[in-house]
């Protein structure tokens, strides 16, 4: 039960950060502060930051092997994203696979940093 609580807290904080930053980014794009190309780059960076933060939180709460905890978390996130993509009918291509690999690596890196910063 503690493991589910740890994962749930990490996913909740990551989702909150991602939603708030995405809302701000969309607001800036709506008032035409920058172009759509910059908007998509910032969206990618926001997801990367959210993934790093969730990995950091999981790594900080784990006792050993931070990379493994980050891998477990990223697999959960990837499964949720695949289900979301299947519901809305997105097709898989090489861009999506690379995107998933980047999410996996950022979660692993975040959890390795998190396990080093334990109290």
N, C-alpha and C positions, 0 to 999 in steps of 0.2 A: 504494500500500500504506500510506503514511503517513496518508492520509485515512481509510481504514478503521480504522486503529489509533486515530486521534483520535476518531472517532465511537464506536468500541467502548468506549474508556475512559470517554467521557462517558455513554454509555448504561449501562455497568456501575456507575459511581458513582451515577448517578441511580436506578437500580433498587435498589441497596443501601440508599440513604437512604430510598427509598419503602417498601421492605419492612420495614426496622427501625422506622420511624415508624408504619407501619400495624399492625405487631405490637403495639407499645406502646399505640396507640389502641384496638385490639381488646381488649387485656388490660384497659384501663381501662373499656371498655364492658362487658366480661364481669363485672367486679366491681361493676357498676352505679354507677359514679362520676358518670355523667351520662346524659342521655337519648339516644335514637336519633337525634333531630334534630340534636343537637350532634355526635354521632358522624359523621353524613354531612357536616356542614360541615367538621369537622376532616379527614376523608378528602379532601375537595376541596382544602383548603389544603395537605395533604401532597403531593398530586399537583402542585399549583402550585409548591411549593417544589422538588420534584424536577426539574420542568421548567426552572425558573429556574437551578438549579445545573448541569444538563447544558448549557444554553445558555451559561452563563458559562464553563464549561470549554472548550467548542468555540470560543467567541469569544476566549478567552485564547490558544488554540493557533493561531488563524488569523492571517493577515497583513494582510488588508484585507477590507472589506465584511462586517462582523460580522452585519449583518441577514440577508445572503444565506446565511451559514453556519447561522444559527439557523433560517432557513426550510427549508433542506435537512434539518437534523436533525429538525425538527418534522414534515416530510413523511414521513420514515422512521418516526417514532413513530406517526403517524396511520395509516400503512399497516399497521404491526404491530397496532395496536388494532382496525382494521377486520377484519383476518384473524381476530383473537381473537374479535371479536363475531360474525363469520359462523360460526365453528366452534361456538359455544355458542348460536346461534340468536337472538341479540338483534335486535330490529327497530330501524331508524333512525327517529328522530323529531327534532323541533326541539331538544330538550334535548341530545341527543348531538351534534348539529351545533354548537350553541353551546359545548359542552364542548370539542370539537375546536378551535374557533376560539380559545378561551381558552388552550389548550395551545400553539397556534401563536404567539399573541402573547406568551406568557410565555417561550417559547424565543427569540424574536426579541429581546425586551427583555434577557434574560439574556446573549445573545451580544453585544449592543451594549455592555452594561456590561463584559463580559469583554474585548472588544477595546480598551477604554479603559484597562483595568488591566494592560496588558502590561508586562513588566519591561523 
